Amino acid sequence: MRNLKQNNELLKSKTTESYPKIYVYKRIVQAKLFIDHHYAEKIDLDNISDEAYFSKFHFIRLFKKIYGKSPYQYLTYVRVEKAKDLLKTETAISDVCYSVGFESISSFTGLFKRYATKTPSQYQQHELQRKVEMLASPLKFVPNCFVEEKSST
């Protein structure tokens, strides 16, 4: 039977060799999932870094290293993607803005345009027009590679 000192040394070596990376990744993923689930709420860097149990600045470095963007950039990205889904319907732009967590229409419009290259109203008009075209001629929207594969069989 091992003595207490040997057990502590074994635990210490395992902790420093294999656990920290996994543990750190789990905490960062936990923070990312927090953003994914709470994007519509008023959350900030303090809320997100607290979820991962890191200091703000250490958390920002780790998050950016793992996901390639800062937590704020990722939060904005998630909000814009959710807004895109809502804009495909006839939902009012102001309703979309507030339902995905933005606090002002002007900031929403600016950030949306930066990510989607169109203003929310331009994007909505384009998507609604596309929906009408799909209903009028659905075959136009079937990918050509799919058509070629199905026509050769």
VOPAGU-2260 file (C-alpha; in pm, 1 decimal, decimal comma):
REM VOPAGU-2260
SITE   aa  ch    i         X         Y         Z
SITE  MET   A    0       0,0       0,0       0,0
SITE  ARG   A    1     133,7     340,6     -93,0
SITE  ASN   A    2     197,0     591,2     174,1
SITE  LEU   A    3      39,7     935,8     181,2
SITE  LYS   A    4     349,0    1108,9      40,0
SITE  GLN   A    5     358,8     878,1    -264,6
SITE  ASN   A    6     -13,2     933,2    -327,6
SITE  ASN   A    7      28,8    1309,4    -309,7
SITE  GLU   A    8     322,9    1298,5    -551,6
SITE  LEU   A    9     129,9    1078,9    -792,9
SITE  LEU   A   10    -171,6    1310,2    -776,4
SITE  LYS   A   11      50,2    1614,8    -824,5
SITE  SER   A   12     223,6    1465,6   -1130,7
SITE  LYS   A   13    -110,2    1365,8   -1288,5
SITE  THR   A   14    -252,4    1709,8   -1220,8
SITE  THR   A   15      38,4    1892,5   -1380,2
SITE  GLU   A   16      66,1    1657,5   -1678,7
SITE  SER   A   17    -282,9    1574,2   -1802,6
SITE  TYR   A   18    -561,5    1748,8   -1614,6
SITE  PRO   A   19    -493,6    2120,1   -1655,1
SITE  LYS   A   20    -542,8    2142,9   -2032,7
SITE  ILE   A   21    -863,2    1944,1   -2022,8
SITE  TYR   A   22    -984,9    2135,4   -1720,9
SITE  VAL   A   23    -904,4    2470,5   -1881,7
SITE  TYR   A   24   -1077,8    2372,6   -2207,0
SITE  LYS   A   25   -1385,6    2256,3   -2017,9
SITE  ARG   A   26   -1407,0    2588,8   -1837,6
SITE  ILE   A   27   -1369,5    2786,1   -2161,0
SITE  VAL   A   28   -1629,8    2568,3   -2334,2
SITE  GLN   A   29   -1858,6    2621,5   -2034,8
SITE  ALA   A   30   -1824,4    2998,4   -2086,5
SITE  LYS   A   31   -1893,1    2961,7   -2461,0
SITE  LEU   A   32   -2207,0    2761,9   -2385,1
SITE  PHE   A   33   -2308,7    3031,9   -2137,6
SITE  ILE   A   34   -2287,9    3284,3   -2424,1
SITE  ASP   A   35   -2482,7    3050,6   -2654,4
SITE  HIS   A   36   -2764,8    3015,1   -2401,6
SITE  HIS   A   37   -2775,7    3369,3   -2261,5
SITE  TYR   A   38   -2693,6    3581,3   -2569,0
SITE  ALA   A   39   -3028,8    3762,3   -2550,9
SITE  GLU   A   40   -2971,4    3875,2   -2193,9
SITE  LYS   A   41   -2765,8    4167,1   -2074,0
SITE  ILE   A   42   -2437,3    3985,9   -2021,2
SITE  ASP   A   43   -2089,6    4130,8   -2014,0
SITE  LEU   A   44   -1732,5    4013,9   -1983,0
SITE  ASP   A   45   -1760,0    3990,8   -1603,6
SITE  ASN   A   46   -2054,8    3749,5   -1630,2
SITE  ILE   A   47   -1882,3    3536,7   -1892,5
SITE  SER   A   48   -1541,4    3519,3   -1723,2
SITE  ASP   A   49   -1709,5    3440,8   -1389,8
SITE  GLU   A   50   -1874,9    3144,1   -1558,4
SITE  ALA   A   51   -1528,7    3009,0   -1644,6
SITE  TYR   A   52   -1379,3    3099,7   -1304,9
SITE  PHE   A   53   -1097,1    3304,1   -1460,8
SITE  SER   A   54    -988,8    3662,7   -1428,6
SITE  LYS   A   55   -1118,2    3874,8   -1717,0
SITE  PHE   A   56    -784,3    3927,7   -1886,4
SITE  HIS   A   57    -667,8    3567,8   -1856,9
SITE  PHE   A   58   -1006,6    3451,2   -1980,7
SITE  ILE   A   59    -992,8    3680,3   -2287,2
SITE  ARG   A   60    -650,1    3543,5   -2383,3
SITE  LEU   A   61    -760,1    3180,7   -2343,3
SITE  PHE   A   62   -1092,6    3227,1   -2521,8
SITE  LYS   A   63    -929,2    3403,3   -2816,5
SITE  LYS   A   64    -658,6    3138,5   -2838,4
SITE  ILE   A   65    -917,7    2859,8   -2851,8
SITE  TYR   A   66   -1195,6    3019,6   -3061,6
SITE  GLY   A   67   -1003,8    3276,1   -3267,9
SITE  LYS   A   68   -1213,2    3570,1   -3148,5
SITE  SER   A   69   -1264,7    3755,0   -2825,0
SITE  PRO   A   70   -1564,8    3671,7   -2605,4
SITE  TYR   A   71   -1724,9    4002,4   -2708,2
SITE  GLN   A   72   -1671,0    3925,7   -3078,5
SITE  TYR   A   73   -1819,7    3580,1   -3028,3
SITE  LEU   A   74   -2120,5    3721,5   -2840,6
SITE  THR   A   75   -2179,0    3969,8   -3122,7
SITE  TYR   A   76   -2142,5    3692,8   -3380,9
SITE  VAL   A   77   -2401,7    3476,2   -3200,3
SITE  ARG   A   78   -2642,6    3767,6   -3172,4
SITE  VAL   A   79   -2606,8    3853,9   -3541,6
SITE  GLU   A   80   -2659,5    3491,0   -3646,3
SITE  LYS   A   81   -2974,8    3469,3   -3433,8
SITE  ALA   A   82   -3089,7    3801,6   -3579,7
SITE  LYS   A   83   -3041,5    3663,5   -3931,8
SITE  ASP   A   84   -3277,9    3377,8   -3849,9
SITE  LEU   A   85   -3541,1    3617,7   -3716,8
SITE  LEU   A   86   -3502,3    3855,7   -4011,5
SITE  LYS   A   87   -3599,7    3576,5   -4250,3
SITE  THR   A   88   -3951,1    3630,2   -4120,5
SITE  GLU   A   89   -4149,7    3950,0   -4126,7
SITE  THR   A   90   -4051,7    4036,3   -3769,1
SITE  ALA   A   91   -3998,6    4408,0   -3710,1
SITE  ILE   A   92   -3632,2    4505,4   -3702,5
SITE  SER   A   93   -3667,1    4673,7   -3364,1
SITE  ASP   A   94   -3817,4    4353,0   -3221,6
SITE  VAL   A   95   -3530,2    4150,2   -3365,5
SITE  CYS   A   96   -3278,5    4396,7   -3223,5
SITE  TYR   A   97   -3403,3    4373,3   -2867,8
SITE  SER   A   98   -3484,9    4002,7   -2874,3
SITE  VAL   A   99   -3123,5    3907,7   -2953,4
SITE  GLY   A  100   -2975,1    4125,8   -2681,9
SITE  PHE   A  101   -2880,9    4454,0   -2846,3
SITE  GLU   A  102   -2967,8    4765,9   -2652,0
SITE  SER   A  103   -3002,7    5013,7   -2937,9
SITE  ILE   A  104   -3110,1    4990,4   -3298,2
SITE  SER   A  105   -2814,4    5200,2   -3415,5
SITE  SER   A  106   -2556,7    4968,1   -3256,0
SITE  PHE   A  107   -2747,4    4666,4   -3386,2
SITE  THR   A  108   -2754,7    4808,9   -3739,9
SITE  GLY   A  109   -2384,3    4894,8   -3736,1
SITE  LEU   A  110   -2269,1    4560,3   -3600,2
SITE  PHE   A  111   -2508,9    4366,5   -3821,1
SITE  LYS   A  112   -2378,7    4543,2   -4131,0
SITE  ARG   A  113   -2018,4    4474,0   -4028,0
SITE  TYR   A  114   -2090,6    4100,3   -3997,1
SITE  ALA   A  115   -2348,7    4050,3   -4272,7
SITE  THR   A  116   -2239,9    4324,7   -4521,7
SITE  LYS   A  117   -2602,2    4446,6   -4538,4
SITE  THR   A  118   -2818,1    4647,2   -4303,7
SITE  PRO   A  119   -3086,5    4448,9   -4121,9
SITE  SER   A  120   -3359,3    4592,3   -4346,0
SITE  GLN   A  121   -3161,6    4510,9   -4663,7
SITE  TYR   A  122   -3096,6    4160,0   -4535,1
SITE  GLN   A  123   -3464,8    4111,4   -4447,1
SITE  GLN   A  124   -3582,4    4236,8   -4787,2
SITE  HIS   A  125   -3334,4    4008,1   -4962,3
SITE  GLU   A  126   -3440,6    3702,8   -4759,1
SITE  LEU   A  127   -3812,3    3769,5   -4803,9
SITE  GLN   A  128   -3762,0    3815,9   -5179,6
SITE  ARG   A  129   -3562,6    3494,4   -5189,2
SITE  LYS   A  130   -3845,5    3313,3   -5009,8
SITE  VAL   A  131   -4094,6    3435,9   -5275,0
SITE  GLU   A  132   -3861,3    3320,4   -5553,9
SITE  MET   A  133   -3822,7    2978,5   -5390,4
SITE  LEU   A  134   -4196,4    2933,7   -5383,6
SITE  ALA   A  135   -4229,2    3044,9   -5746,9
SITE  SER   A  136   -3950,2    2826,7   -5885,8
SITE  PRO   A  137   -3812,1    2582,0   -5628,2
SITE  LEU   A  138   -3591,7    2394,3   -5876,3
SITE  LYS   A  139   -3384,6    2707,9   -5925,3
SITE  PHE   A  140   -3260,7    2664,1   -5566,6
SITE  VAL   A  141   -3161,9    2297,6   -5587,4
SITE  PRO   A  142   -2780,5    2273,9   -5594,7
SITE  ASN   A  143   -2645,5    2186,9   -5938,8
SITE  CYS   A  144   -2425,8    1906,2   -5802,6
SITE  PHE   A  145   -2736,9    1741,6   -5657,6
SITE  VAL   A  146   -2922,4    1772,6   -5989,6
SITE  GLU   A  147   -2628,4    1626,2   -6184,1
SITE  GLU   A  148   -2597,5    1333,1   -5943,3
SITE  LYS   A  149   -2970,1    1253,9   -5952,6
SITE  SER   A  150   -3004,4    1293,7   -6328,9
SITE  SER   A  151   -2718,1    1049,2   -6400,7
SITE  THR   A  152   -2885,2     766,5   -6211,0
